[in-house]
Amino acid sequence: MNTIPHWINGAEVTSETTAPVFNPATGAEQAQVVLGGSTEIDAAVRAAAAAFETWQDSSLSQRVQVMFNFRQLLVDHEEELGRIISAEHGKTIDDARGEITRGREVVEYVCGLGDVLKGSFSDQVSRGVDVHNFRQPLGVVAGITPFNFPAMVPLWMHPVAIATGNTFILKPSERDPSAANFVAELYKKAGLPDGVFNVVHGGKDAVDAILTHPGIEAVSFVGSTPIAKYVHEQATAHGKRVQALGGAKNHAVVLPDADLEFAANHITAGAYGSAGERCMAVSVAVAVGDAADSLVEILTRKAGEVKVGPGDVPGIEMGPLVTKAAQERVENAVTTAHAQGATVVVDGRGLKIEGHEDGFFTGPSLLDHVTTEMDAYKEELFGPVLAIVRADSLDQAIELINANPYGNGTALFTGSGEAARRFQRRIKVGMIGINVPVPVPMSYYSFGGWKDSLIGDSPIHGPEGVRFYTRPKVVTTRWPEPKQQVTAGFNFPTSS
């Protein structure tokens, strides 16, 4: 049985406590991951703090060169990393390659960090006085990341932190931990000094150790909203900066003037891709007016055409859920929706894949006539379940979305520029797609929702990520000529 260790100070480190790692397609245990706590976190902090002493003084050119090397290694090893992700998460290899690509875009962004980090200079703000500013790294920072994107979400964090001069501790999900160790090895090959990037596996003990350790300056988190609130509360109480991204309930609104075949194609992919296990998944389709019946008819057909099976089989579009518990939770949610009055148009419960009968599979489910009072609407199901809510008008759809406690992503399918402009201005959601179902922004923008989808006010990657991992300094200088007498005033200084 393979054992997945921690990675601290450039070397593998073990712990006595372990947990099983499953292959979701077969249901079989395939590895054991070590579980650390305060002892391992403290060892990682000490290694990262020692590395910071030299890494913070490395040149920007040196840090960027490591990122160029790291970026090429991600390209060279994309297939291998994709298969590692697929084997532990269950998503298709093509989907895993996609998440690696979107994570690599952040690495490419920080390869151009010289332009982003440029400060400003003001000449002669007062007689003989100049002012300039620049940004410096925080120190040791940490990331706590979810199972659904074991490569991409950490890549939204650590390249920005490391390129700006910080050292990093990653606590990945214990459900699919191997991607983190593989990335650590790529960093070492890229020339990153030992201790700059560390991986500690674990559960709540490791999380709490990160949130309370006095040597950690900032914490980045992506996960469910209740845990995001806990992370934000605990970490800020211990004097840390916090990025805390929570859950979502993403709506796609379809107007009668939309190309319904186009909209249904993209909504189907947005709802069932990665088995719905992503915070930007389309989980609610809001069918407006006359679009409803036709849209449901097309979505029914397309849900039935989704190819479900093991993620490493060519042509498969949707793999299993990550755990048996996740499978049971999603199928129970469909049962509850039916009991509460929803129409189960497509039923994915009880799906068995030949040769993989013990895998954690469930098929796409499509629910019609869902109301905002039903659990299937209120809860983040994190599975391949698409709920249809019917609305009479665009304004009613906007009101419905704005009343939802989440505000991560939303989309509008329409041929009307006026409707699109009204929607994007009035909607209370952080990331918006117009005829785009999953509006994840490019790396040179920042990712973050509104309301309960973002706890605090710090989005991730892009310009906001750079600001999060650095702090500004403003320097006011005067260089008087030798023997020049400068009168010092006792009043508050002015710029005259």
NULOMAR-911901 format. One record per residue: residue in one letter; z, x, y of N, C-alpha, C in turn. Coordinates in steps of 0.1 Angstrom, whole numbers, plus 5000, padded with zeros to 4 digits. Each point is the difference from the previous one (the first is absolute). Layout:
# NULOMAR-911901
AZXYZXYZXY
...
This chain:
# NULOMAR-911901
M500050094988500049915012500050095012
N499049985009499950085013501149965009
T500650105006501149985010499450045014
I500249915010499550025013501150055009
P500050135005501150065007500049975015
H501050045007500050015015499150135003
W499750015013499350125005500850045013
I500850104999500850055011499850155002
N499750035012499850145004498950074992
G499049924997498850064993500250014985
A501049944994500250014986500549874994
E499749994987500549884993501550014997
V500749885002501449994999500349884991
T500950014991500349894991501449945004
S500249884995501349935000500349944987
E501349974997500449954987499649854999
T500049925010499749864999498549985001
T499449924991498649975000499749854999
A498849965003499649864998498650004994
P499649894993498750004994498949975010
V498850064997498849975008499049944990
F499549885003499149924991498650025003
N499149984990498649975002499849855001
P499749955012499949855001499049944992
A498950074996499049944992500349984985
T501050084996500449994985501449954999
G500850015011501449974999500950104993
A499450124997500750104993500650105010
E501250064996500650105008499250134998
Q499650065011499250124999500750135006
A501149985007500750125006501449965003
Q500750105004501449995006500050075013
V500549935010500150065013501550035003
V500350125005501450035003500449925013
L501349975000500549925011501150095007
G499850025013500950085008500949915009
G500950065006500949945010500450095011
S501249995004500450085012499950154997
T500350054988499950144997498650055002
E499049934995498650045001499549995014
I500449895007499649995014500550115008
D501350034998500650115008499350134997
A499650034987499350124997498650005007
A499349895001498749995006500250025015
V501149945006500250025014500250145004
R500850074992500350145002498750094999
A499249974991498750074998499149975012
A500049875004499149965011500550065013
A501350005002500650065013499750155001
A500150074989499750145000498550035003
A499249924994498550015002499749975015
F500749905006499749965013500250115010
E500950094997500350115010498750085003
T499250024989498750085002498849915003
W500049884993498849915001499949955014
Q501149975007499949955014499450105009
D500150134997499450105009498750054995
S499449944989498750034996499049955011
S498850075000499149955010499349874996
L499549935010499349884997498850034991
S499350115003498950044992500450014985
Q501150074998500550024986500249864993
R500749915007500349874994498849924997
V499050015009498849924999499250064988
Q500050144999499250064989500649954986
V501349994999500649954988499449864997
M500049925011499549864998498550004996
F499250095006498650014996499950034985
N500850104995500050034986500549894991
F501049935005500649884993499049894999
R499349985010498949895000499050034990
Q499550134999499050034990500549994986
L501350034998500549994986500149854996
L500349915010500049864997498649954996
V499050065006498649964996499750064986
D500450124998499750074987500749934988
H501249955003500849944989500149855001
E499149945007500149855001500049934987
E499150044991499949934987501350024992
E500550125000501250024992501249925006
L500250005013501049935007499849854998
G498849955000499749864998500449954987
R499850094989500449964987501550004998
I500750095007501450004999500649875006
I499449965012500549885006499749884991
S498849994995499649884992500949994987
A500350114994500850004988501549955002
E500550035012501449965003500149875008
H499049975008500149885009499249894993
G498950024994499249904993498749975007
K499950035013498849975008498850084994
T498849955003498850064995499950145006
I499250094993499850135005499250005013
D499149915001499249995013501049965011
D500949914998500949965010501050115004
A500450084990500850125002499250105008
R498750024997499250095009500049955014
G499949875002500049955013501350035008
E501149984993501350035008500150155003
I499550094991500050145003499150035012
T498849935001499250025012500649965013
R500749884999500649965013501250085003
G500750064991501150105003499450135005
R498950044994499450135005499549995014
E499749885005499649985014501150045010
V501249984996501150045008500150165001
V499750064988500050155000498950045009
E498849945000498950035009500449985015
Y500849905002500449975014500950125005
V500950054992500950105004499350145000
C498850014994499350125001499550025015
G499949895007499750015014501149985010
L501250054995501349975007500050085013
G499250115001500150075013499749925012
D499149914999499649915011501149905002
V500649944989501049905001501350055007
L500350134997501350065005499950065013
K498850005006499950055014501049945009
G500750085008500949945010499349995013
S500749985011499449985013500750105010
F499350025011500550105010499849945014
S501050005008499949965014500350115009
D499050045008500250115009500549965013
Q501050095006500549985013500649865003
V500849964991500749875002500950005012
S500550125002500850035012499650145004
R500450055012499550135004500450114990
G499050064993500350104991500549964986
V500049874998500649944988498949934991
D499950034987499149944991500749934989
V499449904994500649934988499050004989
H500550024988499149984988500949944989
N499349954990500849944988499350044987
F500750004989499550024987501049934990
R499550004987500849934990500450104989
Q501249994995500550084989500549924988
P500050064988500449934988501449975000
L500449904992501449954999500950094991
G499450054988500750074991499749964986
V501149964992499849954986499849855001
V499049954995499749855000499749964985
A500149874998499949954986499149875000
G499449974989499349884997500449944987
I500149865001500449924988498849914998
T499350014989498749934999500049914988
P499149905000500049894989499050044989
F500149924989499150034988498649965002
N499649915010498749955000498950105005
F500450095008499050115004500750134999
P500150064987500850124998499450125007
A498850005003499450115008499849975014
M499449885003499649975014501249995010
V501049924996501149985010500750135003
P500450084990500550135004499150095008
L498749994998499050075008499949955014
W500549885002500149955014501250075008
M500950064992501250055006500050165001
H500050064988500350155000499050095006
P498649975000499150095007500350005015
V500349885006500350005014501350075003
A501049984992501350075002499950154999
I499350044989499950154997499150075011
A498949935003499150075010500650015014
T500949915003500750025013501250095000
G500350064988501050114999501349964993
N500149884995501249964993499950044985
T501149994993500050014986500449874994
F499649974987499949864995500749994986
I500749894998500549964987499549864997
L499349994989499449884995500849944989
K500449875001500649934989499049894996
P499250034990499049904996500649894991
S499249904996500549904991500150064986
E501149974993500250054987499149934989
R499349905005499149934990498750084998
D499550075010498850084998500150135008
P500950094995500450125008499150124999
S499050004990499350134998499150045011
A499549905008499150045011500650095010
A501349975002500850085010500150154996
N500250024987500150144995498750075000
F498949924997498750065001499650045014
V500349925010499850035014500850135004
A501250014995500850125003499450124995
E499450004988499350114995498750045008
L499349895005498950035009500450075013
Y501149955005500550075013500350154997
K500650034989500350144997498750084999
K499049944993498750074999499350015014
A500349915009499450005013500750115009
G501150064996500650105008501349955007
L500449884997501349955007501250084995
P500850055009501250084995500949914992
D500850064991501049934992501049945009
G500449884997501149935007499549915011
V498750025004499549915011499749864994
F499649994988499849874993500849994987
N500849904999500949994989499949854994
V500249994987500049864994501349994992
V500749895003501249964993499849864994
H500149994987499949864994501349944999
G500049875000501349934999500049855004
G501149944999500149865004500949995013
K500849905000500849975012500950125004
D500650074990500850115003499350115009
A498750024996499250105008499749945013
V499749875001499749945013501250015009
D501149964995501250005009500450155004
A499750094992500350145003499150045012
I498749964999499150035011500449935013
L500549884999500349925012501350065007
T500850064993501350055006500150155001
H499150074995500150155001499950055014
P501050085005499950045014498950105003
G499450064990498950105002498749945001
I499849874998498749935001499949935014
E499050035007499849955014499349875001
A499149974990499249885001499649954986
V499949874999499649944987498849905002
S499050024991498949905000500149924987
F499849875001500149914989498949904999
V499549974989499149894997500549934988
G500149865001500549934989500349855004
S500949944993500249865003500949985013
T499949895006500749985012501550014999
P500749944990501450024999500450144999
I499350084992500350144999499750085013
A498949965007499750065012501149985011
K500649885000501149975009501250084996
Y500250024987501250084996499850155004
V498850054998499750145003500150025015
H499549915008500150015015501450005004
E500849904995501449995004500850124997
Q499950054987500850114996499650135006
A498750035001499550125006500350015015
T499749905007500350005014501550015003
A500849944991501550025002500450144998
H499250084993500350144998499250095009
G499549945011499450085010498650054997
K499249934992498750054996498949915007
R498950065002498849925003499549934987
V499449885002499649924988498749945003
Q499150024990498849914998500349924988
A499949865002500449914989498949894999
L499150014991499049904998500349914989
G500049875002500549904990498849934994
G500349884995499149914992499049935009
A499349914993498949935007499749874993
K499449915007499349884995498749985008
N499050064996498750025008499149884998
H499649945011499149885000498650045003
A499049944993498650015004499649865004
V499649985012499549875005498549994999
V499649894994498549984998499649875008
L499150025010499549895008498849944994
P499649875003498949944994498750075003
D499950085011498850075004499850134993
A501050044991499950134994499049994988
D499550124996499250014988501049994989
L500149894993501149984990499850094988
E498850034996499850094989500650145003
F499650055012500550135005501550005001
A500649895006501449995002500750004986
A499549924991500749994987499950134992
N498950075001499850134994501150105004
H500250005014501050105005501449954998
I500349875001501349954998500450034985
T499149984991500350024986500450154997
A499250095006500350144999501450035007
G500249945011501250035008501349944993
A499849894992501149944994500350064986
Y499050044993500250044986499850154998
G499550075009499950154999501450064999
S500150104991501250074998501149904994
A499549894994500849904994500949935011
G499650015012500749945011501350085004
E500150114994501250095003499850095012
R499849945012499850085012500549915012
C500650075009500549925012499049945009
M498750044998498949955008499249904992
A500449964988499349914992499949865007
V498849944998499949865004500749914991
S501149945004500749914991499949855003
V499549985012499849865005498649995006
A499249904996498849975006500249865007
V499850005014500149885007498649945003
A499749904992498749935001500149905011
V499150015010500049915012499049894998
G500449885002499149895001499149984988
D498749995003499049974989499850124991
A500550125003499850124992500849994987
A501049914999501050014989499449984987
D499449894997499649974987498950104995
S499150035008498950104996500650134998
L501050045008500650134998500850014987
V500749904997500849994988499050014988
E498949935000499050004989499550144998
I499750085011499450134998501150104996
L501249995005501150084996500449984986
T499949884995500349974986499050084991
R498749995004499050074992500350155000
K500250065012500250145001501350054993
A501049935001501350034993499750014985
G499249914994499750004986499150124996
E499450065010499050114997500750145001
V501350005004500650135002500350074986
K499650124998500150074988501350074999
V500949954991501350054998500150094987
G500750115002500250084988500650145004
P500150094991500650135002499350075012
G500750075008499450065012499150114998
D500150064988499150124997498749964993
V499749874999498849954994499049975010
P498850065000499049985010499649855001
G499849965012499649865003501249915002
I501250044997501249915002500349995015
E500349885005500349985014501549995003
M500849954990501449985002500850044988
G500950095002500950054989501249914998
P501050054993501349934997500950015012
L501149935000501150025009500850124996
V500850055009500650134998501149994989
T500749894999501149994990500049864993
K500749994989500249874993500749905010
A501050055007500749925009499149945011
A499150085005499049955010499149904994
Q499650024988499149904994500749874998
E501350004996500749884998500349935013
R500350085010500349945013498849935006
V498850064999498849945005499649874993
E500150004986499749894993501049885002
N501350045002501049905003499749935013
A499450085010499749955013498949894999
V499050024991499049904998500649884994
T500950014991500649894993500849925011
T500750075008500849935011499149935010
A498950065003499049945010499549874994
H499750004988499549874993501149905001
A501250044997501149905000500349945014
Q499750085010500249965014498849925006
G499049984992498949925004498750065003
A499950144998498750065002499149974988
T498750015003499049984989499650144995
V500250034987499650124995498649994996
V499150055008498649994998499550114990
V500550125001499850114991501350054995
D500250004987501350044995499950134992
G500750105006499950144994501250034990
R500849904998501250024991499650024986
G500750084993499850024985498850084996
L499450075009498850084997500350114990
K499250014989500250114991498750084999
I500150135001498850084999499950064986
E498949984994499950054986500250154999
G500950044991500350144999501150055009
H500449915009501150035010500949885002
E500349944988500849885001501450015006
D500550124999501450035006499950055014
G498850005006499950055014500549895010
F500250045012500649915010498949925008
F499249944993498849935006500349865004
T499549965011499949865003498749985008
G499349894998498749985006500249955014
P498849995008500149945013500449855000
S500949965009500349865001499649955014
L499549885000499649945013500849865001
L500749995011500849885002499449925012
D499849874999499549925011501149905004
H499849955012500949905006501450065001
V500150125004501350075002500549965014
T501349975001500649985013500950115004
T500450005013500850115005501449994995
E500449894993501449984995500150064986
M498950034993500050044987500350154999
D500750044989500450144997498750095000
A498949954994498850084999499550035014
Y500349935010499650035014501150095006
K501249974998501150075008500350144995
E499850024987500450134994498850104999
E500350125001499050114997500050024985
L498949944994500050004985499650144994
F499250085008499650134996499350004986
G499049914999499349984987498749935003
P499249984990498649945002500149855001
V500649955010500149865002499549975015
L499049915001499549965013500349865002
A500749975011500449865004499049955011
I499549884998499249935009500849905009
V500050025013500749915009498949945008
R500049875002498949935008500549975014
A499150025010500449985014498849925006
D500449925011499049925006499150075010
S500650115006499450075011500450155000
L499350085008500350145002501450015007
D500249915010501350015007501249974990
Q499849904991501049974991500250124990
A499050074996500150124992500750115007
I499850025013500750105008501449975001
E500449875002501449965001500750024986
L499349984989500650014987500350154998
I499050095003500350144998501050065009
N500149955012501050055010501449964996
A500149884993501349964996500550074988
N499150084993500550074988500850125004
P501150034993500850115004499450144999
Y498950014992499350134998498950015010
G499650125004498950025009499350134997
N499650034988499450124996498550005003
G499249934992498649995002499549864999
T498849975006499449875000498550025002
A499249904996498650015001499449865004
L498950015007499349875003498550024996
F499549904993498650004996499349895008
T499150045008499349915010498750075005
G499149915005498850055007500149995015
S501249955005500249975014500850125007
G499450065010500750105008501149945007
E499849885005501149935008501249984991
A499849954988501149974991500750144996
A499250104998500650134996500950055012
R499549995012500750055011501349925003
R499949874998501249925001501050034990
F499650034988500850034988500750135003
Q499350115003500650135001500950015012
R499949925010500950005012501249924997
R499949894993501249914999500850034987
I499550074990500750024988501150105001
K501249974994501150095001500150084987
V499050094999499950094988499550135005
G500550114993499750135005498650064997
M499449954988498750064996499149884997
I498850005006499249885000498650044995
G499449924991498650024996499249885004
I498850035006499049905002498950014990
N499949914991499150024988500350124992
V501250055001500550114992501349964994
P500149994986501249944994501250095000
V499950134999501150094999499950105012
P500549965012499850095011501050115002
V499950094990500850135001499350095010
P500750045011499350085010499750144995
M499050065007499750144997501250095004
S499950134995501250095001500350035015
Y499049995008500250045014500549885008
Y500249894994500949895006501350004992
S500949925003501349994993500149874992
F500750004989500249894991501349945002
G500149875003501349935001499849865004
G500949914995499949865003501049965011
W500249875001500949945009501149924992
K501049955007501049924994500750074988
D500249934989500750054989499250104992
S498850035004499250104993500250145006
L500750015011500350135006501450005006
I501050074994501350005005500250115009
G500449985013499950105010498749995007
D499650125006498850005008499150124997
S500150064988499250124997499049984990
P498749985003498949994990499850144994
I499150004990499850124992498750065002
H499850134999498950095001499349985014
G498950075003499350005012500950055012
P499749965012500850055012501549964999
E500349884995501449974999500750084990
G499350044989500650094990500450145006
V499150055008500250135007501249995009
R500149895007501149985009501349994992
F500049934989501249984992500650134995
Y499150094996500550134994500250115010
T499849975012500350115011500849945011
R500650095008500749955012499450085012
P500049945012499450065011501050095008
K499450105006500850085010499250005013
V500649995011499450015013500650125007
V499250105005500550125006499650005015
T500950025008499850025015500250145003
T499050075006500250155002499750035015
R500750115004499850065013500050154998
W499050075005500050155000499950055014
P501150025006500050055014499550145001
E499550045011499650145002501250095000
P499950124996501250095001500550015014
K501449995001500750015013499849875008
Q499349904995499849885008501349925000
Q500449965012501249925001499649854999
V500649934990499849864998501349925002
T500049925010501249925003500349904990
A501250004995500449904990500749885007
G499649884997500649885007501049944991
F501049945006501149934993499749864997
N499049945007499649874998499149994987
F499949884995499149984988498650055002
P499550084991498750065003498849905001
T499150035010498849925002498850084998
S498849945001498850084998499450045014
S500749995010499450045014499950155001
